[in-house]
Amino acid sequence: MVHRDLVSKHAETIKSILNLTWREAHMFDAHAVTIGPHGMLLINAVMLGLIGWALWKAERRLESGSDWILLLMLCAFAVSGRVLLDPIPNVQPVTIIVLLAGIHYGAPRAIALATAVTLCSNLILGHGLWSLYQAVGWSAVGVAGALLSSRLLVDGRLNIERLAMVAAASAFAFDWIVSISALHSMGSELLLPYMVAGLPFDLLHAAGNVAFVAWLANPLSEVMTKHLDTSSPMAVNDSVSSTL
């Protein structure tokens, strides 16, 4: 209400000075500015960068072992990234963040993160039956990270080449799991053509995941390792059976 009151007072001032109609005065407000898709994407990228920078500064003040607080921060960044990068089809940081969470913190926490990110982002992008399949898909990515943690994280360092391959494969796995939701509205004989038609979007997802691996994997791994509670049964050096 405060923002609307300020806008109204600003419009009244412009109206009185320039002798304009009420509608013409409101045309000076930023809400009336038309921004193209490229401009909007640039604004979103800047906003995501600000969020990432703010979270990075906040993380530096956390004590080591603050794994749950870090997971909340990762959830905030993943939700922001998915919403702000929505103009680019199937490109978002959620898959790689959940995969890294599975590698460092185990399947249960990765599943919790995947489900929370899905729910929070879909409350903005659109929530429905598909949300369940998306949560299952990203949870499967987190479980895969937990199962492959000993091969992806060697002597405390990520194997970037292996991680990139798993991230690319995770894109297809996630998209195909979500595609199963189409069976609620069409026959099973159409599922394969439906999935084939979506291959360009699967490739975009895979390419985006590889790009996020190159950009985020090492920094996020260092932060996650810093806040890894080694006394927890979900530590990366524990057996897979304790992770699941």
HELIX and SHEET records of a PDB file:
HELIX    1   1 VAL A    2  LEU A   18  1                                  17    
HELIX    2   2 TRP A   22  HIS A   26  1                                   5    
HELIX    3   3 ALA A   30  ALA A   32  5                                   3    
HELIX    4   4 PRO A   37  GLU A   59  1                                  23    
HELIX    5   5 ASP A   67  LEU A   84  1                                  18    
HELIX    6   6 VAL A   94  TYR A  105  1                                  12    
HELIX    7   7 ALA A  107  LEU A  125  1                                  19    
HELIX    8   8 LEU A  129  LEU A  147  1                                  19    
HELIX    9   9 SER A  149  LEU A  152  1                                   4    
HELIX   10  10 ILE A  160  SER A  179  1                                  20    
HELIX   11  11 ILE A  180  HIS A  184  5                                   5    
HELIX   12  12 SER A  188  LEU A  190  5                                   3    
HELIX   13  13 LEU A  191  ALA A  197  1                                   7    
HELIX   14  14 LEU A  199  LYS A  226  1                                  28    
HELIX   15  15 VAL A  240  THR A  243  1                                   4    
SHEET    1   A 2 LEU A 153  VAL A 154  0                                        
SHEET    2   A 2 ARG A 157  LEU A 158 -1                                        
END                                                                             
